[in-house]
Amino acid sequence: MPDLWTDLLSCLELHPSTAPTRDGDPKPRAADRPSTLATFEGPNQHLEYHRLFGGQLLGQFLRAADLACPDKAVKSAHVLFAREGKSDAPVRYVVQIQHRGRSFATLAITARQKGEVVATAAVSMHAAEDGPEHQTVAQVPPVLAPEHRVRLDLIPWETRAIGDLDAPAAHEPDYDLWMRTPEVGAELGQALIAYATDLNLIGTALRPMAGFGQRGNGTAFTSATTSHTVWFHRPFRVDDWLLMRHHSPVLAHGRCFGRGEVLTADGTLVASFAQEALLRFRP
């Protein structure tokens, strides 16, 4: 079995799909231009459980958008998770380009597995342009020292944090995580950040509840991401230090909501994200 980092990178290497069209897939017409409809496919992560991690789908959605519209960069992606994906079959990404202008493009992407819809994404893309800038964010502290290294399942790169999402005591619903990947091509940065944003928001929502940690999924509670949005504001390098700030303002009616920011070590806001998830506690 490959190491997690190599395994993840291989998942982001999508290729045009030559699989036969299944019932329910869009049927290209003879009059359609090749740029209007594209289909890509990539391998799944080799994990110890048999469902797909939502971060994999997020990263692959962004890579499919990049491949379908290479002259622009993703500025936002809103993903709805329709059903649980399985690790025993590849996921096909059917990309419909709804609009493609000089500055902006809009894509609708459907992720299908065994003919069924696993997730859908609305992706907005933008060609880089200049203009005035300002931001209003809390000050970024210095990068944590090496003794604050933490090991997080599914994030196969260097991470540092104060606090533990599995600590038994109750805490405020906030969590800061410093991260830095090994050296990697800039074209994979957005996909890797999108992947990482799916891991810790549910755990952050659980922090005020004494005795519960995010490792309790499947025993103390059941959780699953239902929708996830990520916005990209500025270029960045994912192999430089980035601070991911997580905050969850509400947990109610079997759902939790969280949001976050991604900042560089010098305090530049480069991305934002938000997520709603199913969170049911067992009696």
PyMOL commands that set and color helices and strands:
alter all, ss='L'
color gray80, all
select helices_A, chain A and resi 4-11+54-68+146-148+186-197+201-206+214-216
alter helices_A, ss='H'
color red, helices_A
select strands_A, chain A and resi 15-16+37-42+73-81+91-100+104-113+116-126+149-150+158-160+174-180+221-232+242-252+255-264+269-281
alter strands_A, ss='S'
color yellow, strands_A
deselect
rebuild
show_as cartoon
